[in-house]
Amino acid sequence: MKDVQFGELPFLKYDHEVEPYAYSPDGTSFAVALSDGNIHVYATSNWERMWILSGHCDWVCGVVYSPNGDRIVSGSYDSTVRVWDVAAGDCLNIFIGHTGYIYGIAYSPQGNVIASRDRNEIALWDAESGVCIRKLSGYGVYSAAYSPQGDQIVTGCSDKEVRLWDVETGECRQKMTGHTDAVKKVLYSPKGDYIASASYDKTVRLWNVGSGSSRMVSNHHRGAMINLKYSPKRNQVASCSSDSTIQLWDALTGVHCLALTGHSGCVNQISYSPQEDQLASCNDDNTVRLWDVESGTCLHVMTGHTDVVNDVAFSPQGDQIASVSWDKTVRLWNVGTGECRHILIGHSNAVRVVTYSGQGNQVASSGLDGFVRLWNVETGDCRHILTGHSGDTRRIVYAPNGNQIASASDDTTIRLWDIKTGVCTHIFLGHQSYVTRVVYSPQGYQVASAGYHDKTVRIWDIESGECRHTLVGHQQYIYAIAYSPRGDLIASWSDVGEARLWDVATGECIWNLNYDGSTPSAGNVLSHPFVWMSPDADSFITGDGRGFVKRWDVTKDGDQYRVHMHWRSTIGQLTFEDACVQGVQGLNDLHRRLLKQRGATGEPSVPLREAGKKAMTMASVISSLKSSSSNTEALKLPLTSPAVSIMSHSEQTEQAMNARTLEN
């Protein structure tokens, strides 16, 4: 692009929705297909429009250049394929034969065959004559791609299968199974020996073309995030999810470290040991597990609960773990042996939350019966039953000095209790709906509470019991809150992804993250968790309903706060074997060092073909995809494999149509 530097964002504006778009192989022209049926072609030297290709009478959902760049082929909802002359802007041919919407289009690498796909089949056309050579049948074809040699086509289908087709005979050579939902995207490796497939099951699989075997290369969460915990000593973040896994991340870089697998249901809570070398987790499979965070080894599987385990906590000394369950019990476990030391019985309904006192000699539990119980850790005796709430007690927390405990309830109140006497010292009134969270400020002078339906955060003075601020602004129901380590900021967030930061002194909202449109999973303890990092810097980690982890940094310039994203996880860490980065555009020195660190080379091991020299891309950099990760900067690397489609509005429409067909 003339006069446009890497990182700049020139744009073209339209009155109609933009669907597919494509650069010519030499980069001198650019085609954009619109929902009105027209295709706009531009010269990239000055971005002046060369042609408006008109002829389709419905949405254009596929556009691609021929390998030599002299033709454009388009596919439309009007069930036709059109071939256009790039130099003159004329329509050279119209291919008729599809009976439904056309969702994707592709040239063979040699340029002599054009493939088009509708919902149920792929048609192969002679590029010059327009004669349909053959059709490849397959229900719910979401994506297709030619092999680099042009002798095979791979398809991803709604029936969860990846199919390999012989272009010459039209026969299905191989069916590759392993995905648990529709396959939305398929690509060949540059040599044609591997196929990568992406599915709605939120996994990516890498298939060996010869054997048909596969391995899953995604290592991010494939379900909603439930909780996050930060380890200051290790500068590490642990996340747990409804996908039954726990993932460990480097908090500084966002690089994925380990995946802890073994649970068979939603992981509801995680807790680092005080030494931060171990992690405890609890799960819908009724178990508590203890992990070594260095090796990822599961040290103990603690069984005994007879229902879902809701919460887990380490003692301050790190020698004991407490867990609570829907089975109405609290259990205390020996960390060294994994044996259950005490079963604490007394609650008349499910127990939601458990926490240790600062000294570790007492553990508090609360749940659906509305009572808070204080237990002696050594004897297992119940020392106090804190009564007064008339609804489910959702959260309990010890004060920083350990002399007091705060509880939040469905009865819209927050209560403060003296742990020595069990007497209620304050009742905070003001919320108009049930209170989901209560937290102490780091100094212990305040408590903050979150009202779910009233969408407010309230800050209370411990001594006077007065409400200092009512923080209003959330559009979604508030699920949780947390003070920053310094105590000058409060974060609040919903269970559907809306988050806000508030200045504690003024009560003003300094930043907000809008609702992300995801749906919270039923029964999740927390669908969009949040955790502050070290007290030395105002940084925090968030998780979302799509399974991604993000780090944000807060800076203050005078009286103004600024929040920016430091990193976001994607699919994990990329490893490159015998990959060449010579000639790749958009790589700075940091990118090159990282790629070479992970196995890439600076010079090609074999001479590159001319086609490869013209289009050096991510697909030609990655010869063996193992996993993937994002950094704070994106690589400007387009894909080379000629895929028939990109997931877009038309794909979403197709998916919905497929779903309706399946229902019928």
C-alpha positions as CSV (number, residue, x, y, z in Angstrom):
1,M,0.0,0.0,0.0
2,K,1.5,3.2,-1.1
3,D,2.2,5.8,1.7
4,V,0.6,3.5,4.3
5,Q,2.9,2.4,7.1
6,F,2.6,-0.9,9.1
7,G,0.0,-0.3,11.9
8,E,-1.9,2.4,10.1
9,L,-5.6,1.8,9.4
10,P,-7.0,3.3,6.1
11,F,-10.6,2.4,5.7
12,L,-13.3,2.2,3.0
13,K,-16.9,3.1,4.1
14,Y,-20.1,1.6,2.6
15,D,-23.8,1.9,3.1
16,H,-24.2,-1.8,2.9
17,E,-22.7,-4.6,4.9
18,V,-19.3,-5.9,3.9
19,E,-18.9,-9.6,3.4
20,P,-15.8,-11.2,1.9
21,Y,-12.9,-9.3,0.5
22,A,-9.6,-10.3,-1.1
23,Y,-6.3,-8.9,-2.4
24,S,-5.0,-9.9,-5.8
25,P,-1.9,-12.2,-5.6
26,D,0.4,-9.3,-6.5
27,G,-1.3,-6.9,-4.1
28,T,-2.1,-4.3,-6.7
29,S,-5.9,-4.6,-6.5
30,F,-8.5,-5.2,-3.7
31,A,-12.0,-6.6,-4.1
32,V,-14.8,-6.0,-1.6
33,A,-18.2,-7.9,-1.8
34,L,-21.3,-6.2,-0.4
35,S,-24.7,-7.3,0.8
36,D,-26.3,-5.4,-2.1
37,G,-24.8,-7.9,-4.6
38,N,-22.1,-5.6,-6.0
39,I,-18.3,-6.1,-5.8
40,H,-16.1,-3.0,-5.6
41,V,-12.5,-3.3,-7.0
42,Y,-9.8,-0.8,-6.0
43,A,-6.3,-0.1,-7.1
44,T,-4.2,-0.3,-3.9
45,S,-1.6,2.2,-5.2
46,N,-4.1,5.1,-4.6
47,W,-7.2,3.3,-3.4
48,E,-9.3,4.7,-6.3
49,R,-12.2,2.5,-7.3
50,M,-11.5,0.7,-10.6
51,W,-14.8,-1.1,-11.1
52,I,-18.2,-1.9,-9.6
53,L,-19.0,-5.4,-10.7
54,S,-22.8,-5.7,-10.9
55,G,-24.8,-8.7,-11.8
56,H,-25.6,-10.7,-8.7
57,C,-29.1,-10.1,-7.5
58,D,-28.5,-11.1,-3.9
59,W,-25.8,-11.1,-1.2
60,V,-22.3,-11.9,-2.4
61,C,-20.7,-14.4,0.1
62,G,-17.5,-15.4,-1.7
63,V,-14.9,-13.5,-3.7
64,V,-11.5,-14.8,-4.8
65,Y,-8.8,-13.9,-7.3
66,S,-7.4,-16.4,-9.8
67,P,-3.7,-17.4,-9.1
68,N,-2.4,-15.1,-11.8
69,G,-4.7,-12.3,-10.7
70,D,-6.5,-11.6,-14.0
71,R,-9.8,-13.0,-12.9
72,I,-12.2,-12.5,-10.0
73,V,-14.7,-15.2,-9.1
74,S,-17.7,-14.5,-6.9
75,G,-20.5,-16.6,-5.4
76,S,-23.8,-15.4,-4.2
77,Y,-27.1,-16.2,-2.4
78,D,-28.6,-16.0,-5.9
79,S,-27.1,-19.5,-6.4
80,T,-24.8,-18.4,-9.2
81,V,-21.0,-18.2,-9.7
82,R,-19.7,-15.3,-11.8
83,V,-16.2,-14.9,-13.4
84,W,-15.0,-11.3,-13.9
85,D,-12.2,-9.8,-16.0
86,V,-10.1,-7.7,-13.6
87,A,-8.7,-5.5,-16.4
88,A,-12.0,-4.7,-18.1
89,G,-14.5,-5.2,-15.3
90,D,-16.7,-7.4,-17.6
91,C,-18.5,-10.6,-16.6
92,L,-17.0,-13.4,-18.6
93,N,-19.1,-16.3,-17.5
94,I,-22.0,-17.3,-15.2
95,F,-22.0,-20.8,-13.7
96,I,-25.5,-22.1,-13.0
97,G,-26.3,-25.4,-11.1
98,H,-26.5,-24.8,-7.4
99,T,-29.9,-25.1,-5.8
100,G,-29.2,-23.1,-2.7
101,Y,-27.1,-20.2,-1.3
102,I,-23.5,-20.2,-2.3
103,Y,-21.3,-19.7,0.8
104,G,-17.8,-20.0,-0.4
105,I,-15.6,-20.0,-3.5
106,A,-12.0,-21.0,-4.4
107,Y,-9.6,-21.5,-7.3
108,S,-7.5,-24.6,-7.6
109,P,-3.7,-23.8,-7.2
110,Q,-3.3,-24.3,-10.9
111,G,-6.1,-22.0,-11.7
112,N,-7.9,-24.4,-14.1
113,V,-10.7,-25.4,-11.7
114,I,-13.1,-23.3,-9.6
115,A,-14.8,-24.8,-6.5
116,S,-18.0,-23.4,-5.1
117,R,-20.0,-24.7,-2.1
118,D,-23.5,-24.5,-0.9
119,R,-24.9,-26.0,2.2
120,N,-25.0,-29.6,0.8
121,E,-22.3,-30.0,-1.8
122,I,-19.2,-28.6,-3.5
123,A,-19.3,-28.1,-7.3
124,L,-16.1,-28.2,-9.4
125,W,-16.2,-26.1,-12.5
126,D,-13.9,-25.9,-15.5
127,A,-12.6,-22.3,-15.2
128,E,-12.6,-21.6,-19.0
129,S,-15.8,-23.3,-20.2
130,G,-17.9,-23.1,-17.1
131,V,-18.8,-26.8,-17.3
132,C,-19.5,-28.5,-14.0
133,I,-16.9,-31.3,-13.8
134,R,-18.3,-33.0,-10.8
135,K,-20.0,-32.5,-7.4
136,L,-18.8,-33.6,-4.0
137,S,-21.8,-34.3,-1.7
138,G,-21.7,-33.8,2.0
139,Y,-24.3,-32.5,4.4
140,G,-23.6,-29.1,6.0
141,V,-20.3,-28.1,4.4
142,Y,-19.0,-25.2,6.4
143,S,-15.6,-24.8,4.9
144,A,-13.3,-26.3,2.2
145,A,-9.8,-25.9,1.0
146,Y,-7.6,-27.2,-1.8
147,S,-4.4,-29.1,-1.1
148,P,-1.3,-27.2,-2.3
149,Q,-0.9,-29.7,-5.1
150,G,-4.6,-29.3,-6.2
151,D,-5.4,-33.0,-6.2
152,Q,-7.4,-33.0,-3.0
153,I,-10.1,-31.0,-1.3
154,V,-10.7,-31.0,2.5
155,T,-14.1,-30.1,3.9
156,G,-15.3,-29.3,7.4
157,C,-18.9,-30.3,8.0
158,S,-21.8,-29.9,10.4
159,D,-21.7,-33.6,11.2
160,K,-18.4,-33.0,13.1
161,E,-16.3,-34.7,10.4
162,V,-13.4,-33.6,8.4
163,R,-13.5,-35.2,4.9
164,L,-10.7,-35.6,2.3
165,W,-11.8,-35.7,-1.3
166,D,-10.1,-36.9,-4.5
167,V,-10.5,-34.1,-7.0
168,E,-10.1,-36.4,-10.0
169,T,-12.6,-39.0,-9.1
170,G,-14.8,-37.1,-6.7
171,E,-14.5,-39.9,-4.1
172,C,-14.2,-39.4,-0.4
173,R,-10.8,-40.8,0.5
174,Q,-11.0,-40.3,4.2
175,K,-13.3,-39.3,7.1
176,M,-11.5,-37.9,10.1
177,T,-13.4,-37.9,13.4
178,G,-12.7,-36.4,16.8
179,H,-14.5,-33.0,16.9
180,T,-17.6,-33.0,19.1
181,D,-19.4,-30.1,17.1
182,A,-19.6,-28.7,13.6
183,V,-16.2,-28.0,11.9
184,K,-16.2,-24.4,10.8
185,K,-12.8,-24.0,9.2
186,V,-10.2,-26.2,7.5
187,L,-6.7,-25.5,6.1
188,Y,-3.8,-27.4,4.6
189,S,-0.2,-26.9,5.7
190,P,2.0,-25.5,3.0
191,K,3.5,-29.0,2.2
192,G,0.1,-30.6,2.2
193,D,1.0,-33.2,4.8
194,Y,-1.2,-31.7,7.6
195,I,-4.7,-30.3,7.9
196,A,-5.8,-28.0,10.6
197,S,-9.5,-27.8,11.6
198,A,-11.3,-25.5,13.9
199,S,-14.7,-26.5,15.4
200,Y,-17.6,-25.0,17.3
201,D,-16.5,-27.4,20.1
202,K,-13.8,-24.6,20.7
203,T,-10.9,-26.8,19.7
204,V,-8.3,-26.9,16.9
205,R,-7.1,-30.2,15.7
206,L,-4.0,-31.0,13.6
207,W,-4.5,-34.1,11.3
208,N,-1.9,-36.2,9.6
209,V,-3.1,-36.5,6.0
210,G,-1.4,-39.9,5.6
211,S,-2.7,-41.6,8.7
212,G,-5.8,-39.5,9.6
213,S,-4.6,-39.3,13.2
214,S,-5.0,-36.0,15.0
215,R,-4.1,-34.2,18.2
216,M,-5.8,-31.3,19.8
217,V,-3.6,-28.1,19.8
218,S,-5.9,-25.7,21.6
219,N,-4.9,-25.2,25.2
220,H,-7.1,-22.2,26.2
221,H,-10.3,-22.8,28.0
222,R,-13.1,-24.2,25.9
223,G,-15.8,-23.1,28.3
224,A,-16.8,-20.2,30.5
225,M,-14.2,-19.0,32.9
226,I,-15.3,-19.7,36.5
227,N,-12.5,-18.2,38.7
228,L,-9.0,-16.7,38.7
229,K,-6.3,-16.7,41.3
230,Y,-3.0,-14.8,41.3
231,S,0.3,-16.0,42.7
232,P,2.6,-13.0,43.5
233,K,5.6,-15.2,44.2
234,R,5.4,-17.0,40.9
235,N,3.9,-14.0,39.0
236,Q,1.4,-16.5,37.7
237,V,-2.3,-16.6,37.2
238,A,-4.5,-19.8,37.5
239,S,-7.8,-20.0,35.9
240,C,-10.5,-22.6,36.1
241,S,-13.4,-23.3,33.8
242,S,-16.6,-25.2,33.0
243,D,-14.5,-27.2,30.6
244,S,-13.1,-29.2,33.6
245,T,-9.6,-27.8,33.2
246,I,-7.3,-25.5,35.1
247,Q,-4.8,-23.4,33.1
248,L,-1.7,-21.6,34.4
249,W,-0.4,-18.4,32.7
250,D,2.6,-16.2,33.0
251,A,1.1,-12.9,34.4
252,L,3.8,-10.8,32.8
253,T,3.6,-12.0,29.3
254,G,0.4,-14.0,29.0
255,V,2.2,-17.1,27.8
256,H,0.4,-20.3,28.7
257,C,2.5,-22.4,31.2
258,L,0.5,-25.6,32.0
259,A,-2.9,-27.2,31.7
260,L,-4.0,-29.3,34.7
261,T,-6.5,-32.0,33.7
262,G,-8.2,-34.7,35.6
263,H,-11.5,-33.3,36.8
264,S,-14.6,-34.6,34.9
265,G,-16.9,-31.6,35.4
266,C,-17.0,-27.9,36.0
267,V,-14.1,-26.7,38.2
268,N,-15.9,-24.4,40.7
269,Q,-13.0,-23.0,42.7
270,I,-9.2,-22.9,43.0
271,S,-6.8,-21.8,45.8
272,Y,-3.0,-21.4,45.9
273,S,-1.2,-22.6,49.0
274,P,0.5,-19.9,51.1
275,Q,3.9,-21.1,49.7
276,E,2.3,-20.9,46.2
277,D,3.9,-24.2,45.1
278,Q,0.6,-26.1,45.2
279,L,-3.0,-25.5,44.0
280,A,-6.2,-27.0,45.3
281,S,-9.3,-27.3,43.2
282,C,-12.9,-28.5,43.6
283,N,-15.3,-29.7,41.1
284,D,-18.8,-30.9,40.1
285,D,-17.3,-34.5,40.2
286,N,-17.5,-34.3,44.1
287,T,-13.7,-34.3,44.4
288,V,-11.0,-32.0,45.7
289,R,-7.6,-32.2,43.9
290,L,-4.2,-31.0,45.0
291,W,-1.7,-30.1,42.2
292,D,2.0,-29.3,42.0
293,V,2.1,-26.1,40.0
294,E,5.7,-26.6,38.8
295,S,5.2,-30.0,37.2
296,G,1.4,-30.0,36.8
297,T,1.2,-33.3,38.7
298,C,-1.9,-34.2,40.6
299,L,-0.6,-35.0,44.1
300,H,-3.9,-36.1,45.7
301,V,-7.5,-36.8,44.7
302,M,-9.5,-36.3,47.9
303,T,-12.8,-38.2,47.8
304,G,-15.6,-38.3,50.4
305,H,-18.1,-35.6,49.5
306,T,-21.3,-37.0,48.1
307,D,-22.3,-34.0,46.0
308,V,-20.9,-31.0,44.1
309,V,-18.0,-29.3,45.9
310,N,-18.6,-25.5,45.9
311,D,-15.5,-24.0,47.5
312,V,-12.0,-24.9,48.7
313,A,-9.4,-23.0,50.8
314,F,-5.9,-23.5,52.2
315,S,-5.1,-22.8,55.8
316,P,-2.6,-20.0,56.4
317,Q,0.0,-22.5,57.4
318,G,-0.6,-24.5,54.2
319,D,-0.9,-27.9,56.0
320,Q,-4.7,-28.2,55.7
321,I,-7.4,-27.7,53.1
322,A,-11.1,-27.0,53.8
323,S,-13.9,-27.8,51.4
324,V,-17.7,-27.4,51.4
325,S,-20.4,-29.1,49.4
326,W,-24.0,-29.4,48.4
327,D,-23.9,-32.5,50.7
328,K,-24.2,-30.0,53.6
329,T,-20.8,-30.8,55.1
330,V,-17.5,-29.1,55.6
331,R,-14.4,-31.3,55.3
332,L,-10.8,-30.6,56.5
333,W,-8.1,-32.5,54.6
334,N,-4.4,-33.2,55.5
335,V,-2.3,-31.7,52.7
336,G,0.6,-34.2,53.2
337,T,-1.5,-37.4,53.0
338,G,-4.7,-36.3,51.3
339,E,-6.7,-37.8,54.2
340,C,-9.9,-36.3,55.7
341,R,-9.2,-35.1,59.2
342,H,-12.7,-33.9,60.1
343,I,-16.2,-33.9,58.7
344,L,-18.0,-30.9,60.1
345,I,-21.7,-31.5,60.3
346,G,-24.3,-28.9,61.2
347,H,-25.6,-27.0,58.2
348,S,-29.2,-28.0,57.2
349,N,-28.7,-27.1,53.5
350,A,-26.0,-26.8,50.9
351,V,-22.8,-25.0,52.0
352,R,-21.5,-22.4,49.6
353,V,-18.4,-20.7,51.1
354,V,-15.5,-21.6,53.4
355,T,-12.7,-19.4,54.7
356,Y,-9.9,-19.6,57.3
357,S,-9.2,-17.0,59.9
358,G,-5.9,-15.2,59.7
359,Q,-4.4,-17.3,62.5
360,G,-5.7,-20.5,60.9
361,N,-7.2,-21.8,64.1
362,Q,-10.8,-21.2,62.9
363,V,-12.7,-21.9,59.8
364,A,-16.0,-20.2,58.8
365,S,-18.7,-21.6,56.6
366,S,-22.0,-20.4,55.2
367,G,-24.7,-21.5,52.8
368,L,-28.3,-21.9,51.9
369,D,-29.5,-22.3,55.5
370,G,-28.6,-18.6,56.2
371,F,-26.3,-19.4,59.1
372,V,-22.6,-18.7,59.5
373,R,-20.8,-21.4,61.5
374,L,-17.4,-20.9,63.1
375,W,-15.5,-24.2,63.6
376,N,-12.5,-25.1,65.7
377,V,-9.9,-26.5,63.3
378,E,-8.2,-28.8,65.9
379,T,-11.3,-30.4,67.4
380,G,-13.9,-29.9,64.7
381,D,-16.3,-28.4,67.2
382,C,-18.7,-25.6,66.2
383,R,-17.8,-22.6,68.4
384,H,-20.5,-20.2,67.2
385,I,-23.6,-20.2,65.1
386,L,-24.2,-16.7,63.7
387,T,-27.9,-16.2,63.3
388,G,-29.9,-13.2,62.1
389,H,-29.9,-13.5,58.3
390,S,-33.3,-14.5,56.9
391,G,-32.0,-15.6,53.5
392,D,-29.2,-17.5,51.8
393,T,-25.7,-16.3,53.0
394,R,-23.8,-15.8,49.8
395,R,-20.4,-14.6,51.1
396,I,-18.3,-14.4,54.2
397,V,-15.0,-12.7,54.8
398,Y,-12.7,-12.2,57.8
399,A,-11.5,-8.6,58.5
400,P,-7.7,-8.0,58.0
401,N,-7.2,-7.9,61.8
402,G,-9.0,-11.2,62.2
403,N,-11.4,-9.9,64.9
404,Q,-14.5,-9.6,62.8
405,I,-16.3,-11.3,60.0
406,A,-18.7,-9.8,57.4
407,S,-21.5,-11.7,55.8
408,A,-23.7,-10.9,52.7
409,S,-27.2,-12.3,52.3
410,D,-30.2,-12.7,50.1
411,D,-32.1,-10.7,52.7
412,T,-30.5,-7.5,51.2
413,T,-28.3,-6.9,54.4
414,I,-24.7,-7.0,55.3
415,R,-23.8,-8.0,58.9
416,L,-20.6,-7.6,60.9
417,W,-19.9,-10.1,63.6
418,D,-17.5,-10.3,66.6
419,I,-15.8,-13.7,66.2
420,K,-15.0,-14.1,69.9
421,T,-18.6,-13.6,71.1
422,G,-20.6,-14.4,67.9
423,V,-22.5,-11.1,68.5
424,C,-23.7,-9.0,65.5
425,T,-22.2,-5.5,65.8
426,H,-23.6,-3.8,62.7
427,I,-26.3,-4.3,60.2
428,F,-25.9,-2.4,56.9
429,L,-29.2,-1.6,55.2
430,G,-29.7,0.1,51.8
431,H,-29.5,-2.5,49.0
432,Q,-32.8,-3.2,47.3
433,S,-32.0,-6.8,46.2
434,Y,-29.8,-9.7,47.4
435,V,-26.2,-8.9,48.2
436,T,-23.7,-11.0,46.1
437,R,-20.4,-9.9,47.6
438,V,-18.9,-8.2,50.6
439,V,-15.2,-7.3,50.9
440,Y,-13.0,-5.5,53.4
441,S,-10.7,-2.7,52.3
442,P,-7.0,-3.7,52.7
443,Q,-6.7,-1.4,55.7
444,G,-9.9,-2.8,57.2
445,Y,-11.7,0.6,57.7
446,Q,-14.3,0.0,55.1
447,V,-16.4,-2.8,53.6
448,A,-17.9,-2.7,50.1
449,S,-20.9,-4.6,49.0
450,A,-22.6,-5.4,45.7
451,G,-26.3,-5.6,45.1
452,Y,-27.3,-7.9,42.3
453,H,-30.6,-6.5,41.0
454,D,-30.2,-3.0,42.2
455,K,-26.9,-2.8,40.2
456,T,-25.2,-0.7,42.9
457,V,-21.9,-0.9,44.9
458,R,-22.0,0.5,48.4
459,I,-19.0,1.6,50.5
460,W,-19.6,1.4,54.3
461,D,-17.7,2.9,57.2
462,I,-16.8,0.2,59.7
463,E,-17.0,2.4,62.8
464,S,-20.1,4.5,62.1
465,G,-21.9,2.0,59.9
466,E,-22.7,4.9,57.5
467,C,-22.8,4.4,53.7
468,R,-20.0,6.6,52.3
469,H,-20.8,6.1,48.6
470,T,-23.4,4.5,46.5
471,L,-21.7,3.7,43.1
472,V,-24.3,3.7,40.3
473,G,-23.7,3.0,36.6
474,H,-23.9,-0.7,35.9
475,Q,-26.3,-1.7,33.2
476,Q,-26.1,-5.4,34.1
477,Y,-26.6,-7.2,37.4
478,I,-23.5,-7.0,39.6
479,Y,-22.0,-10.3,40.6
480,A,-18.8,-9.4,42.4
481,I,-16.4,-6.7,43.6
482,A,-12.8,-6.4,44.8
483,Y,-10.6,-3.7,46.3
484,S,-7.3,-3.0,44.6
485,P,-4.2,-3.9,46.7
486,R,-3.7,-0.2,47.7
487,G,-7.3,0.2,48.5
488,D,-7.8,3.3,46.3
489,L,-9.9,1.5,43.6
490,I,-12.8,-0.9,43.6
491,A,-13.6,-3.2,40.7
492,S,-17.1,-4.4,40.1
493,W,-18.3,-6.8,37.4
494,S,-21.3,-8.7,36.2
495,D,-21.8,-12.3,35.3
496,V,-22.1,-11.4,31.6
497,G,-18.9,-9.4,31.2
498,E,-19.6,-5.8,32.2
499,A,-16.9,-4.4,34.5
500,R,-16.2,-1.0,36.1
501,L,-13.4,0.6,38.1
502,W,-14.3,3.2,40.8
503,D,-12.3,5.8,42.7
504,V,-12.9,4.9,46.4
505,A,-12.3,8.5,47.5
506,T,-14.7,10.2,45.1
507,G,-17.0,7.4,44.1
508,E,-16.5,8.2,40.5
509,C,-16.3,5.6,37.7
510,I,-12.9,5.8,36.0
511,W,-13.3,3.0,33.5
512,N,-15.8,0.5,32.2
513,L,-15.7,-2.6,30.0
514,N,-19.0,-3.1,28.2
515,Y,-21.2,-6.1,28.2
516,D,-19.7,-8.8,26.0
517,G,-23.0,-10.5,24.9
518,S,-22.2,-14.0,26.3
519,T,-24.6,-16.0,28.4
520,P,-23.6,-17.1,31.9
521,S,-23.6,-20.9,32.4
522,A,-26.3,-22.2,34.7
523,G,-24.9,-23.0,38.1
524,N,-21.6,-21.2,37.6
525,V,-20.1,-19.7,40.7
526,L,-18.7,-16.9,38.7
527,S,-18.8,-16.6,34.9
528,H,-16.5,-13.6,34.5
529,P,-13.9,-13.6,37.2
530,F,-11.5,-10.8,38.2
531,V,-8.4,-10.7,40.3
532,W,-6.0,-7.9,41.2
533,M,-2.3,-8.5,40.9
534,S,0.6,-7.3,43.2
535,P,0.3,-4.2,45.5
536,D,3.2,-2.7,43.6
537,A,1.2,-2.0,40.5
538,D,-2.5,-1.5,39.7
539,S,-2.9,-4.4,37.3
540,F,-5.7,-6.9,37.2
541,I,-6.6,-10.1,35.3
542,T,-10.1,-10.8,33.9
543,G,-11.7,-13.9,32.4
544,D,-14.7,-14.1,30.1
545,G,-17.4,-16.4,29.0
546,R,-15.5,-17.4,25.9
547,G,-12.6,-18.9,28.0
548,F,-10.1,-16.1,27.4
549,V,-7.8,-14.5,30.0
550,K,-6.8,-10.8,29.8
551,R,-4.4,-8.6,31.8
552,W,-5.1,-4.9,32.2
553,D,-2.8,-2.1,33.6
554,V,-4.1,1.0,35.4
555,T,-2.0,4.2,35.3
556,K,-2.7,7.6,36.8
557,D,-1.7,10.8,35.0
558,G,-2.5,13.7,37.3
559,D,-6.2,13.2,38.3
560,Q,-6.9,11.0,35.3
561,Y,-6.8,7.2,35.3
562,R,-6.1,5.2,32.1
563,V,-6.7,1.5,31.6
564,H,-5.2,-0.5,28.8
565,M,-5.0,-4.2,27.9
566,H,-1.5,-5.6,28.5
567,W,-2.1,-9.0,27.0
568,R,-4.9,-11.4,26.0
569,S,-4.7,-15.2,25.7
570,T,-5.8,-16.9,22.5
571,I,-5.1,-20.5,21.7
572,G,-1.9,-21.0,23.6
573,Q,1.8,-21.1,22.6
574,L,3.1,-21.5,19.1
575,T,6.1,-23.7,18.5
576,F,7.9,-23.7,15.1
577,E,9.9,-26.6,13.7
578,D,12.2,-25.9,10.7
579,A,10.1,-22.8,9.9
580,C,11.6,-20.0,7.8
581,V,10.9,-16.4,8.7
582,Q,12.9,-14.9,5.8
583,G,10.9,-12.3,4.0
584,V,7.9,-12.3,6.3
585,Q,6.4,-8.8,6.4
586,G,5.5,-7.1,9.7
587,L,8.0,-8.8,11.9
588,N,10.0,-6.6,14.3
589,D,13.1,-7.6,16.1
590,L,11.2,-8.9,19.1
591,H,8.9,-11.1,16.8
592,R,12.0,-12.6,15.1
593,R,13.7,-13.3,18.4
594,L,10.6,-15.0,19.7
595,L,10.0,-17.1,16.6
596,K,13.7,-18.2,16.5
597,Q,13.5,-19.0,20.2
598,R,10.7,-21.4,19.4
599,G,12.4,-23.2,16.6
600,A,12.2,-21.0,13.5
601,T,15.2,-20.4,11.2
602,G,16.4,-17.3,9.4
603,E,17.1,-19.0,6.1
604,P,15.0,-21.6,4.2
605,S,16.3,-25.1,4.3
606,V,15.2,-25.7,0.7
607,P,14.8,-23.1,-2.1
608,L,11.4,-21.4,-2.0
609,R,9.2,-21.7,-5.1
610,E,8.3,-18.4,-6.8
611,A,4.7,-18.7,-5.5
612,G,6.0,-19.0,-2.0
613,K,8.2,-15.9,-2.5
614,K,5.3,-13.8,-3.6
615,A,3.1,-14.7,-0.7
616,M,5.2,-15.4,2.5
617,T,2.6,-15.9,5.2
618,M,1.9,-17.3,8.6
619,A,0.9,-20.6,6.8
620,S,4.3,-20.8,5.2
621,V,6.0,-19.9,8.5
622,I,4.3,-22.6,10.5
623,S,5.4,-26.0,9.3
624,S,4.2,-27.8,12.4
625,L,1.5,-26.2,14.5
626,K,1.6,-27.4,18.1
627,S,-0.3,-24.7,20.0
628,S,-0.9,-21.0,19.9
629,S,-0.6,-17.8,21.9
630,S,-1.1,-14.0,21.5
631,N,1.3,-11.2,22.4
632,T,0.7,-7.5,22.8
633,E,1.4,-6.9,19.1
634,A,-0.2,-8.9,16.2
635,L,1.8,-10.3,13.3
636,K,0.7,-9.0,9.9
637,L,0.5,-12.4,8.3
638,P,-2.3,-13.4,5.9
639,L,-3.2,-17.0,5.2
640,T,-2.0,-18.7,1.9
641,S,-4.2,-21.8,1.8
642,P,-7.0,-21.1,-0.6
643,A,-10.0,-21.6,1.8
644,V,-13.5,-21.5,0.4
645,S,-14.9,-19.4,3.2
646,I,-14.3,-17.3,6.2
647,M,-16.8,-17.4,9.1
648,S,-19.0,-14.3,8.7
649,H,-22.6,-13.2,8.5
650,S,-23.3,-15.7,5.8
651,E,-21.7,-18.5,7.8
652,Q,-23.8,-17.6,10.8
653,T,-26.9,-17.6,8.6
654,E,-25.9,-21.0,7.2
655,Q,-25.3,-22.3,10.7
656,A,-28.8,-21.2,11.8
657,M,-30.3,-22.8,8.7
658,N,-28.5,-26.0,9.4
659,A,-29.7,-26.0,13.0
660,R,-33.3,-25.5,11.8
661,T,-32.9,-28.4,9.3
662,L,-31.5,-30.7,12.0
663,E,-34.5,-29.8,14.2
664,N,-36.9,-30.6,11.4
